[in-house]
Amino acid sequence: MTLSVESITSWSDPDVADVAALVRSLGHTADDDAMRSRLERLTPAAGHHTWLVRGEDGRAVAVAGAQVTWAYASDEPTAQLLLLVVDPSARRSGTGSALLGTFEAWAAEQGARHLSAVSAAATDSAHRFYQKRGYHEAGVRYTRIA
């Protein structure tokens, strides 16, 4: 597979369907209409950026999304990788690393020296992926559904 990471800001119906399927593979609920609504909110104007990797057939086989945030404890922005998912057919081919490298370059362009990646608590392979690339655990995030 020829590996090319594409920055994306407008969404075709097939792209939305592919991203929804990738997000569902992580165990989240995402039908195409809900995913389109989410993607239309996650724009560069809102501090977000999204990238796709396409397979030979043109369908998205991987997606990553990030945002820039400002904190109370720092004068510099932090770049947060909010989503990185690779279809099993595209794993172990450098796809995840290419997306992570693209995120890191984008973060530098935003002036972010602190980078963070969100990873599900039960995803050991994802944890190993980030750790091999210099990321480390930095606290615990607590979640509550209200």
LUMKOLRO-936844 format. One record per atom (N, C-alpha, C): x, z, y; residue in three letters. Coordinates in Angstrom, 3 decimals. Atoms other than C-alpha are relative to their C-alpha. Last residue first. Example, Ala and Ser with C-alpha at 12.3 -4.5 7.8 and 13.67 -1.06 7.14 Angstrom:
BEGIN
x;z;y;residuo
-0.820;-0.060;-1.190;SER
13.670;7.140;-1.060;SER
-0.770;0.730;1.090;SER
0.890;0.000;-1.190;ALA
12.300;7.800;-4.500;ALA
0.900;0.000;1.200;ALA
This chain:
BEGIN
x;z;y;residuo
1.000;-0.760;-0.764;ALA
-24.095;33.691;13.091;ALA
-1.371;-0.630;-0.114;ALA
1.090;0.904;-0.339;ILE
-21.668;32.480;10.466;ILE
-1.097;0.823;0.656;ILE
1.322;-0.571;0.269;ARG
-18.554;34.613;10.528;ARG
-1.038;-1.030;0.405;ARG
1.152;0.830;-0.321;THR
-14.963;33.487;10.346;THR
-1.279;0.733;-0.356;THR
1.233;-0.544;0.552;TYR
-11.709;35.415;10.431;TYR
-1.160;-0.861;0.470;TYR
1.161;0.341;-0.800;ARG
-8.410;33.618;10.965;ARG
-1.238;0.546;-0.707;ARG
1.204;0.210;0.785;VAL
-5.316;35.229;9.568;VAL
-1.129;-0.315;0.967;VAL
1.165;-0.841;-0.253;GLY
-1.866;35.175;11.005;GLY
-1.169;-0.379;-0.898;GLY
-0.151;-0.689;-1.292;ALA
0.910;32.660;11.351;ALA
-1.241;0.796;0.308;ALA
1.189;-0.805;-0.296;GLU
1.534;31.175;7.934;GLU
0.237;0.776;1.280;GLU
0.066;-1.291;0.681;HIS
4.396;28.716;8.111;HIS
-1.306;0.702;0.356;HIS
1.079;-0.836;-0.519;TYR
4.910;25.047;8.960;TYR
-0.020;1.304;-0.802;TYR
-0.423;-0.942;-1.026;GLY
8.304;23.462;8.285;GLY
-1.084;0.851;0.627;GLY
-0.270;0.706;-1.242;ARG
7.310;20.315;6.411;ARG
0.255;0.944;1.171;ARG
-1.135;0.895;0.227;LYS
7.488;21.777;2.911;LYS
0.425;-0.711;1.279;LYS
-1.205;-0.819;0.093;GLN
5.203;24.572;4.165;GLN
1.246;-0.859;-0.209;GLN
-0.413;-0.429;-1.339;TYR
2.568;22.065;5.267;TYR
1.301;0.801;-0.048;TYR
-0.269;1.185;-0.815;PHE
2.338;20.323;1.888;PHE
0.523;0.409;1.370;PHE
-1.355;0.434;0.372;ARG
2.576;23.645;0.002;ARG
0.426;-1.220;0.832;ARG
-0.927;-1.007;-0.532;HIS
-0.484;24.925;1.898;HIS
1.438;-0.401;-0.302;HIS
-0.123;0.247;-1.441;ALA
-2.312;21.674;1.183;ALA
0.974;0.999;0.621;ALA
-0.812;1.211;-0.149;SER
-1.589;22.061;-2.543;SER
0.180;-0.354;1.476;SER
-1.428;-0.240;0.213;ASP
-2.781;25.682;-2.454;ASP
0.849;-1.242;0.198;ASP
-0.623;1.307;0.208;THR
-6.163;24.859;-0.940;THR
1.510;0.149;-0.128;THR
-0.185;0.207;1.436;ALA
-8.174;28.067;-1.355;ALA
0.714;-1.310;-0.330;ALA
-0.662;-1.130;0.660;ALA
-7.885;29.354;2.221;ALA
0.329;-0.279;-1.465;ALA
0.928;-0.888;0.699;ALA
-8.724;25.990;3.762;ALA
0.759;1.050;-0.796;ALA
0.042;0.299;1.429;SER
-6.056;24.567;6.037;SER
-0.909;1.016;-0.676;SER
1.075;-0.728;0.663;VAL
-5.979;24.334;9.828;VAL
-0.029;-0.441;-1.459;VAL
0.794;0.811;0.918;ALA
-2.652;23.157;11.167;ALA
-1.028;0.889;-0.666;ALA
0.645;-0.746;1.080;SER
-0.808;24.560;14.151;SER
-0.827;-0.959;-0.825;SER
0.897;0.813;0.813;LEU
1.724;23.151;16.555;LEU
-0.624;0.890;-1.054;LEU
0.573;-0.790;1.090;HIS
3.480;24.950;19.391;HIS
-1.027;-0.868;-0.712;HIS
-1.144;-0.379;0.828;ARG
5.674;22.717;21.545;ARG
-0.458;0.833;-1.180;ARG
0.165;-1.148;0.900;ALA
2.744;20.906;23.110;ALA
1.269;0.224;-0.811;ALA
-0.759;-1.129;-0.515;GLY
3.521;18.674;26.083;GLY
-0.098;1.245;-0.859;GLY
0.924;-0.872;-0.735;GLN
0.746;16.203;25.231;GLN
0.716;1.203;0.610;GLN
0.463;0.745;-1.179;GLU
3.305;13.542;24.241;GLU
-0.929;0.848;0.876;GLU
-1.119;0.012;-0.946;ALA
4.870;16.128;21.911;ALA
-0.386;-0.741;1.281;ALA
-0.087;-1.347;-0.569;ALA
1.489;16.663;20.250;ALA
1.130;0.072;1.032;ALA
1.071;-0.119;-0.994;TRP
1.100;12.902;19.766;TRP
0.074;1.360;0.691;TRP
-0.425;0.831;-1.135;ALA
4.477;12.757;17.995;ALA
-1.032;0.074;1.127;ALA
-1.110;-0.682;-0.676;GLU
3.481;15.706;15.789;GLU
0.508;-0.798;1.200;GLU
0.510;-1.167;-0.727;PHE
0.099;14.153;14.941;PHE
1.117;0.664;0.794;PHE
0.720;0.566;-1.143;THR
1.767;10.858;14.008;THR
-0.582;1.113;0.856;THR
-0.995;0.459;-0.968;GLY
4.221;12.735;11.793;GLY
-0.638;-0.596;1.248;GLY
-0.571;-1.195;-0.620;LEU
1.340;14.555;10.104;LEU
1.046;-0.386;1.043;LEU
0.991;-0.564;-0.920;LEU
-0.478;11.263;9.502;LEU
0.559;1.230;0.716;LEU
0.106;0.927;-1.131;ALA
2.650;9.666;8.036;ALA
-1.008;0.523;1.021;ALA
-1.186;-0.188;-0.847;SER
3.270;12.748;5.872;SER
-0.042;-0.916;1.213;SER
0.144;-1.271;-0.715;GLY
-0.283;12.613;4.541;GLY
1.172;0.249;0.935;GLY
1.117;0.109;-0.928;THR
0.061;8.924;3.667;THR
-0.172;1.267;0.824;THR
-0.460;-0.184;-1.368;GLY
3.523;9.215;2.142;GLY
-1.103;-0.043;1.042;GLY
-0.586;1.271;-0.425;SER
2.510;7.734;-1.218;SER
0.504;0.080;1.440;SER
-1.358;0.092;0.533;ARG
1.725;10.951;-3.064;ARG
0.645;-1.348;0.304;ARG
-0.904;-1.155;-0.051;ARG
-1.973;10.591;-2.279;ARG
1.340;-0.321;-0.646;ARG
-1.087;0.245;-0.959;ALA
-3.700;7.299;-1.568;ALA
0.980;1.158;0.094;ALA
-0.633;1.284;0.305;SER
-6.088;7.136;-4.553;SER
1.203;-0.290;0.900;SER
-0.927;-0.113;1.135;PRO
-6.829;10.868;-4.167;PRO
0.730;-1.308;-0.325;PRO
0.689;0.318;1.245;ASP
-8.311;10.178;-0.708;ASP
0.991;0.088;-1.160;ASP
-0.437;1.256;0.603;VAL
-6.260;11.841;2.010;VAL
-0.772;-0.182;-1.301;VAL
0.456;0.182;1.381;VAL
-7.592;14.569;4.274;VAL
0.365;-1.409;-0.454;VAL
-0.869;0.979;0.639;LEU
-6.122;15.975;7.454;LEU
-0.460;-0.083;-1.437;LEU
0.428;0.698;1.210;LEU
-8.422;17.809;9.817;LEU
1.114;-0.910;-0.458;LEU
1.263;-0.558;0.483;LEU
-8.041;20.287;12.656;LEU
-0.436;-0.596;-1.329;LEU
0.453;0.999;0.959;LEU
-4.388;19.678;13.502;LEU
-1.229;0.585;-0.679;LEU
0.558;-0.467;1.269;GLN
-4.011;21.952;16.496;GLN
-0.444;-1.191;-0.831;GLN
0.687;1.091;0.680;ALA
-1.738;21.154;19.420;ALA
-0.443;0.511;-1.357;ALA
-0.213;0.037;1.442;THR
-0.906;24.171;21.533;THR
-0.766;-1.194;-0.544;THR
1.104;0.272;0.916;PRO
-0.621;23.880;25.290;PRO
0.452;0.113;-1.457;PRO
-0.078;1.322;0.607;GLU
2.094;25.626;27.261;GLU
-1.195;-0.230;-0.914;GLU
0.206;0.967;-1.075;ASP
1.702;28.549;29.654;ASP
0.048;-1.434;-0.514;ASP
-1.051;0.988;-0.211;SER
1.227;30.947;26.760;SER
-0.358;-0.925;1.164;SER
-1.332;-0.570;0.178;ALA
-0.641;34.112;25.771;ALA
1.135;-0.977;0.293;ALA
-0.217;-1.061;-0.975;TYR
-4.095;33.243;27.103;TYR
1.439;0.507;-0.037;TYR
0.168;-1.379;0.446;ALA
-4.110;30.008;25.178;ALA
0.241;0.972;1.146;ALA
-0.793;-0.888;-0.851;TRP
-4.620;26.354;25.986;TRP
-0.323;1.425;-0.402;TRP
0.648;-1.195;-0.546;THR
-5.856;23.877;23.417;THR
0.985;0.770;0.858;THR
-0.927;-0.787;-0.805;VAL
-4.979;20.319;22.435;VAL
-0.787;1.179;0.560;VAL
0.379;-0.324;-1.374;GLN
-7.015;18.818;19.643;GLN
1.133;0.739;0.679;GLN
-0.691;-1.107;-0.665;ALA
-6.419;17.120;16.345;ALA
-0.589;0.238;1.380;ALA
0.524;-0.240;-1.338;GLY
-7.926;14.804;13.776;GLY
0.617;1.243;0.594;GLY
-0.530;-1.229;-0.605;ALA
-6.580;13.233;10.627;ALA
-0.599;0.107;1.396;ALA
0.365;-0.277;-1.388;VAL
-8.170;10.688;8.324;VAL
0.690;1.289;0.434;VAL
-0.491;-1.283;-0.520;ALA
-7.217;9.057;5.060;ALA
-0.400;0.114;1.461;ALA
-0.368;-0.822;1.153;VAL
-8.423;6.239;2.792;VAL
0.548;1.353;0.438;VAL
-0.811;-1.181;-0.326;ALA
-10.322;4.344;5.499;ALA
0.254;0.816;-1.259;ALA
0.758;-1.254;-0.070;ARG
-11.562;1.000;4.157;ARG
0.936;1.161;0.310;ARG
0.437;-0.279;-1.359;GLY
-9.682;-2.182;5.032;GLY
-0.794;1.279;0.164;GLY
1.320;0.597;-0.204;ASP
-9.446;-3.428;1.430;ASP
-0.560;0.266;1.401;ASP
-0.130;1.462;-0.006;GLU
-5.686;-2.771;1.303;GLU
-1.328;-0.698;0.284;GLU
-0.502;0.589;1.231;GLY
-6.326;0.859;2.215;GLY
0.080;-1.512;0.139;GLY
0.877;0.868;0.775;ARG
-6.738;2.111;5.750;ARG
0.700;-0.478;-1.270;ARG
-0.845;0.879;0.798;VAL
-5.082;5.070;7.422;VAL
-0.962;-0.787;-0.874;VAL
0.380;0.461;1.335;LEU
-7.115;6.632;10.192;LEU
1.170;-0.724;-0.653;LEU
-0.770;1.092;0.583;TRP
-6.277;8.687;13.290;TRP
-0.530;-0.323;-1.389;TRP
0.252;0.257;1.424;THR
-8.369;10.935;15.530;THR
0.797;-1.224;-0.432;THR
-0.507;1.306;0.402;HIS
-7.597;12.547;18.901;HIS
-0.191;-0.146;-1.502;HIS
-0.156;0.279;1.429;HIS
-9.252;15.420;20.715;HIS
0.598;-1.385;-0.229;HIS
-1.246;-0.586;0.490;GLY
-8.920;16.829;24.242;GLY
0.281;-0.245;-1.467;GLY
0.261;-1.395;0.361;ALA
-12.569;16.254;25.261;ALA
1.247;0.676;-0.582;ALA
0.432;-0.677;-1.236;ALA
-11.660;13.032;27.100;ALA
-0.285;1.477;-0.249;ALA
-1.173;-0.336;-0.812;PRO
-9.729;12.003;23.967;PRO
-0.375;0.715;1.298;PRO
-0.606;1.111;-0.730;THR
-13.008;12.215;22.065;THR
1.280;0.424;0.713;THR
-1.427;-0.298;0.150;LEU
-14.416;14.546;19.411;LEU
0.832;-1.132;0.616;LEU
-0.346;-1.152;-0.849;ARG
-18.040;14.376;20.586;ARG
1.500;0.249;0.039;ARG
0.239;0.392;-1.386;GLU
-18.642;10.844;19.239;GLU
0.243;1.141;0.981;GLU
-1.111;0.839;-0.455;LEU
-17.007;11.860;15.978;LEU
-0.168;-0.424;1.454;LEU
-1.210;-0.818;-0.151;ARG
-19.470;14.704;15.504;ARG
1.137;-0.819;0.582;ARG
0.220;-0.898;-1.130;SER
-22.531;12.527;16.144;SER
1.240;0.853;0.266;SER
-0.084;0.817;-1.216;ARG
-21.193;9.844;13.805;ARG
-0.157;0.874;1.239;ARG
-1.413;0.305;-0.246;MET
-20.574;12.501;11.141;MET
0.153;-0.852;1.254;MET
-0.648;-1.203;-0.529;ALA
-24.124;13.852;11.434;ALA
1.458;-0.287;0.333;ALA
0.532;-0.247;-1.348;ASP
-25.576;10.359;11.034;ASP
0.668;1.218;0.643;ASP
-0.542;0.960;-0.963;ASP
-23.264;9.516;8.096;ASP
-0.491;0.260;1.424;ASP
0.596;1.313;0.222;ASP
-23.997;12.669;6.115;ASP
0.465;-0.910;1.132;ASP
-0.189;1.034;-1.017;ALA
-21.478;15.479;6.263;ALA
-0.695;-1.286;-0.427;ALA
1.191;0.817;-0.088;THR
-21.661;18.804;4.463;THR
0.197;-1.021;1.105;THR
0.855;-0.159;-1.175;HIS
-18.202;20.167;3.768;HIS
-1.222;-0.906;-0.101;HIS
1.058;-0.962;0.266;GLY
-16.557;20.540;0.353;GLY
-0.934;0.243;1.173;GLY
-0.527;-1.343;-0.272;LEU
-13.228;18.912;1.199;LEU
-1.052;1.083;-0.233;LEU
-0.936;-0.305;1.087;SER
-14.382;15.684;-0.478;SER
0.670;1.355;0.184;SER
0.755;-0.577;1.133;ARG
-17.332;15.772;1.938;ARG
0.931;0.366;-1.148;ARG
0.332;-1.378;-0.388;VAL
-14.874;15.238;4.815;VAL
-0.798;0.683;-1.108;VAL
-1.232;-0.783;0.047;LEU
-13.459;12.153;3.073;LEU
-0.268;1.462;0.348;LEU
-0.349;-0.206;1.415;ALA
-16.967;10.798;2.414;ALA
1.273;0.834;-0.132;ALA
0.964;-0.964;0.561;ALA
-17.971;11.331;6.057;ALA
0.331;0.291;-1.457;ALA
-0.409;-1.329;-0.476;VAL
-14.765;9.597;7.173;VAL
-0.952;1.059;-0.542;VAL
-1.247;-0.382;0.670;ASP
-15.555;6.575;4.998;ASP
0.439;1.406;0.406;ASP
0.310;-0.308;1.402;ALA
-19.180;6.401;6.175;ALA
1.252;0.458;-0.750;ALA
0.738;-1.268;0.010;VAL
-18.126;6.616;9.833;VAL
-0.286;0.418;-1.439;VAL
-0.963;-1.063;-0.306;ASP
-15.539;3.878;9.295;ASP
-0.674;1.370;-0.042;ASP
-0.840;-0.279;1.182;PRO
-18.127;1.667;7.546;PRO
1.031;1.108;0.241;PRO
0.766;-0.689;1.048;ASP
-20.591;2.145;10.457;ASP
0.835;0.239;-1.259;ASP
0.900;0.916;0.707;SER
-17.969;1.204;13.033;SER
-0.763;0.800;-1.050;SER
0.304;-0.191;1.412;TRP
-16.543;3.969;15.214;TRP
-0.985;-1.037;-0.524;TRP
1.354;0.523;0.182;SER
-14.772;3.731;18.509;SER
-0.239;-0.157;-1.494;SER
0.906;-0.622;-0.968;THR
-11.836;5.984;19.395;THR
-1.408;-0.572;-0.060;THR
1.358;0.547;-0.045;ILE
-9.315;5.325;16.635;ILE
-0.869;0.774;0.985;ILE
0.730;-0.865;-0.916;SER
-5.547;5.650;16.469;SER
-1.384;-0.606;0.164;SER
0.749;0.599;-1.097;GLU
-4.358;3.716;13.441;GLU
-0.692;1.084;0.820;GLU
0.894;-0.999;-0.573;VAL
-1.680;4.863;11.018;VAL
-0.616;-0.597;1.253;VAL
0.122;0.131;-1.440;SER
-0.172;2.033;9.015;SER
-1.023;1.010;0.489;SER
0.463;-1.197;-0.690;LEU
1.102;2.287;5.462;LEU
0.027;-0.204;1.503;LEU
-0.679;0.007;-1.287;THR
1.284;-0.911;3.450;THR
-0.581;1.123;0.834;THR
0.849;0.000;-1.179;MET
0.000;0.000;0.000;MET
0.890;0.000;1.236;MET
